[in-house]
Amino acid sequence: MDLAPLARKYIWWQPPERTLRDRHRLLAQVMDIGTHSDVEALRAALGDEEFKHALRQARAGEFSARSWHYWHLVLGMAKPHAVPPLPIRKLS
């Protein structure tokens, strides 16, 4: 799957070539704010393991609470009342 159209659509503030060097950022953005058709196309192309990896490697601010809970439940990574907390920024 050519990810450049999704990169242009979801990370519009930078060139797609730069976005595609950090595929995690694109995946997290689509998981968080993507349309159903874009999410399903990306999921079919990359598979659930990539989506799970994106959650495990999530950075603070990448997911809304709603998306965070949704994906943990849909991907079978948590039970309804046992979703892990969102990542937070750690300041030193």
N, C-alpha and C positions, 0 to 999 in steps of 0.2 A: 504494500500500500504506500502510495506517495503521501507523506505527511506534510508536505509543504503547504497545501491549501488549508489544512487545519492550523498550521503554525501561523499563517497570515491572518486567519480568522480569530484565533484565540489569544495570540500574543502579538497583537497588531503594532505594538510600539517598537519592535525591532525587526530586522531582516529575518526571513525564515531560515536562512543558513545558520545564523547565530542561535536561533531557537532550537534547531535540530541538533546542535552540539550538546544540548542539555535536554534530552528527550524526556527526562523525568518531569521537568517543569511543564512541558506541553501536556503530558499525560495527566498530571495533577490538575491543570487548568481545565482540560476537557472534562475530567471527572467531576470537577466542582461546578462548572457553569455551562457545560456542553448541552447541545440539543440531544434529544433522544436518538435521533438518527446518527449524529456524529459519534455519540458515545458507543452505540451498538456497532458501527462500522469499525471504530478503533478497537473495541473489545474483540470483534471477530478477527481482526488483523493481528493483534498482539497477544490475545489470550488472557485468561484470568490471572495467571501467575504474574504477568507484568503489572496488572492492576493491583494485586496484593503487594507486590514489591513497592509500588508507588506509595501505598499506605504505610508500609513498614519504614520507608525512608522519608516520610513526609516531613517537611520543614514547617516551622511556625508560620501561620498566615496563609498557607496554601489551600486549606479546606475550610468551608463554613461548617458549623456544628451539624447542620442538617445533612450535608454531603458526607461528612465524616461518619456519622451514624449509619446513613443509608448504605454506603459501600461496605462497611464492616459487616452489616447484616446480610446484604445481597451476596457477598463473596464468602459467607460462612466463617468469617474471622472472629465473630463475637456473638454472644446471645443478646437478646433485646435489652436486658438491664445490666450488661457487663461489657459495654463498649469502652475501650480505653480512653483516657482523656486526650484532647487535642494536644499536639505538640506546642510547647511554649518557648519563647525566646529566653535565653539565659544570658544575663548581663554579668560581666565580671567586675 
